[in-house]
Amino acid sequence: PDDEPLINIVGPGISSSLDWAPTFTNCRFINSEVSAHDNDVAPVIIKNAEPTFDGCEFRNLKTSINQSISGNEIAGPIRLEGTESGTDTTVFRPVFKNCVIAENSLVNTNQSLMQCNFKGGAIYVGYGALPLFQDTRIDSNKIDIGYEYSMTHHNAYGGAVYLDNYMSRGEKIKFKNTSISYNEVKGEFVYGGGVFAKFPALELTNVLMVGNSIDPFYVWQDEGWLETVGGAICWTTDPNSYNVPNNLSTDPELLIVNSTIVGNTITPTSYGVAVAAGAGIFREQTDDHSTVIFNSIITNNTITNVEDQSKTNLATNYGMWSDDNSLIDFSIIEFFEETGLEEDDLMDTDPGFVGNGDYSLAASSVAIGAGIDEYEN
């Protein structure tokens, strides 16, 4: 039913034995819209719990903003959360395997909306949740803020997934054998067409990211400073923003292995002072930002009408990526030299995909046999 959760699993929290772990097999959660006035209501709510979804479909789930919204942020239709304390280290691990998460959306129909942050077109992962997505398709989800605004601006993050600021003691949020493709963000200030990651350690293994896009479609013509970054991934970390317990590491890591990031796009605006960078991956700053990429292909990601190749594919802080806090090698990285990468086993060449929408490698591909089992500096 509309305006009611299809799933509402709220465990007892840190005092429990973590036995709130039902398994859903071959279920369909579809065609539900919630008009939300805050983040306490959504089509799917999982908090302080560890369910497993196996072979399930999440399709056409929509969160739209209510006229009476309170606060300045709203999250997507599938919400995974743990405890809310900045010092609690309890982890809740929901699992999605063999699932389809497609055509879900976070939208606005409130033309008088004041400044708001839109977080995750399909999935919002909050503090204390450490999900695994395996053999899953996360495709064709979107954020659409709905209107032009002359007196304020809105931030829209993560066309498919928004990952919030959990300190994970070295454990990673993982996507394995998964597609995160054809997701989009349409807004003013726009970040991460596929994934927006704020501080967590993130691992992508055998992941395809293709056709994600960000577009400041609703920007007001007199807008001043605009940010349009991260066509596929926007990754930002700033441990100084949080009350970090002394016994927790503040070193996040982005790990990408055996993955393909191709054909993602940024459409910059011609209004104001527009910053557009990182159609493949954008990272904010380099301090405490360890990035490891190997056996991967990052190519043919584009910023419309921008010829500066140094920040087209990969970018840091609106400029060149460079080697700072990066281990990137044994990969095909378009414009890697212009980006400031200097490893011996990087290639800038046609990877040789099968074609016609098939991004596996043809038998003639130069990438076959050019990888490595383990990568160390």
Phi, psi and omega in degrees: 000148176291152178064017172223143178295139168284325177228129177219088182250108180237106181283172182284355174094207193288346179275354183272174176266020180058041180261011175275074189221062177291158176246129177249125183238126176055044179259157178238125176241101193221157166055056179226134179237136176240127173269107193258135173257352174198189184268015179269357181225139180192165176298326180227120179235122177229116184222133180054042184209164186225058178290159172243129175248118184237116179071028185260158180241129174240106188221139177056044171265131188227133167249121176244148185279129178285152178299335184256030183302138174252149182087181185237024175209155177215138184254165185290180189286342177245111188243121180244117185220155173241217179290160184256359183282141177285351181246350179285136183247013177295138182244136173243132192238077172292152184233134172238116179225141181057036184253162171240123179237097193216148173061033174264164187203154171238115189227165179235134175238015184255100186290341180263015183299130173280180187308130185215149175254122179262127189232099172090108178294330177240310192233131171244125178247113184262184184302132175091353177259135182227074187283161171241129173244118186225135179051047188231149177250121180240087193229150168061038173260166184202156164246134177220112185279349162093326187214162166276147181227123185271338187250355182208175175222160182236146177254134180234125190233124169078090179301328177252311192223136170243124179249122186269197204265050183276135174272113197252015179052036177089344175287149184247149162284128191240137170240120183232133177050049190230147173257131173235090195219151175058032172267159184213154172234123174241117184195217175248284171271117190232139189217121170076088179295325177261301186226134166247124183240118180251095174081331187293157170285129190232133180235127174243117179234124183054050181249138173253125174236106183223140171074015174283153185210152172229142187210119176282058191298328187258017184294140177282143188296338180260013180299146181271268184270127183234142177240129179222091192223145175083075180300317176258308184228133167241120188236118183228137177221138177208089183298340179290348180280350189234160174277087187276122176301147184297333185268010180251141175290143175249024182256095177285167179214136169255116182242121180234119184227134175053039185240160181233124178237106192213143171069027175267151191225150169239130174250100182284161177267157176266358181270152171062200175262097187263134175248119179231126184201150172070063178294336171271291180225134171241131174237144180267117181062183180233343181297133179057028181241082177280124179239125179237121179225126172208161182054039185229166180232122177231104190205160174057033171264136194227149169247117187303127175064023176243127183255358181285098186289345183291340181229015182285307187275309178233144178208149174234126176050042175073008178227204181297147179288307182064182184271001184301123178052038180228138167239096184231116183197176179051048184211163169260112181236109178296137180062031183295325179292314178297332181282345179097014176269142188227019183288156187286332188250028170268146177232146171240089186205167176295122183288342178078056175288158177300319177101175181056044179084000178260112184261018167283164186273136173290161183300335182270002185296137178289346181282340181292124180082001183263002181272192182213149182289318179223148182234121176229151179287000000 
